[in-house]
Amino acid sequence: MSQYAKLDALILERIAGPNGATFTELQANSEVADEAARIGEATGRVDWRIIDGRLQTLRKQGLIRFWRPVWKLTERVRAA
């Protein structure tokens, strides 16, 4: 299991809302921020960069897409 699995699930859960979520909203979400901070302490990376990196990974996997100004789930995820 990836060290990012919980963070990915939290991000997808937050983005799943009808209006999606901006990067700032994800960063301000206490659960997402706490998990990113925990990973940051373990890896020595900055928490906001961890969130951004996970967004890009989820985008490359085809799970989310950026529709200005928010991140939203793709049709592929909604159908599943």
N, C-alpha and C positions, 0 to 999 in steps of 0.2 A: 504494500500500500504506500502510495506517495505521501511525502510529508506535507504536500499541498492539498490533499483530498478534502480535508475539512474546510479549508479556505475556499476551494473551488465550489463546494456545495453551498457555502454561505453566500458567495457572490452570485451563483445561479439563482438561489432562492430570492435574493434581493432584486435581481434583474427581472425575475418572473412576474413582477407586478404589472398591471395594465399600462403604466406609464414608463416602464423601464427604470433605469437609474443612471445618474451622471457619475463621473468619477468622484466628484466631491461628496455626493451622497453616500457612495460606497465607503469612502475614507472616513466619513463622519459616523457611519453605522458602528455601534460599539462592539458587536460581535466580530465583524470583519476586521476592525482596527485592532482588537485584542489578539485575534489569531495571527494577523500580520506582524504584530509586535513580538509575539511569542516566537514565530519563525525567524524574525529579524535578530532576536537575541541569540538564537541557536546558530545562525549562519553569518552574522555580522553585517547583514544588509539592512538598508533603510526600509522602513515599513511601507512607505508609499511606492517605492520601486518594486516591492514584492507584489503589491496589489496590481500595479500597472503590468508587470510581467505576467501575472496570472490572467489578466484580461486579454493580453496579446496571445497567450497560449490557447485560451478558450476560443478566441476568434479564429486562430489558425486551425483548430479542430472543427470549425464550422458550427459551434454551439451558440455563439453570440455574434452580433453585428452592431457596428456603431452607426446609428441613425441620429445625426445631429439633433440635439445636443446630448442624446442619451444612448446607453447600451441597452439592447433588447435581445431576447432569445430569438433564434432563427426558427423558421417553420419546421425544420428538422427536429428540433427539441420539442416544440409544442405538440407535434404529431405523436411523439413517443409516449 
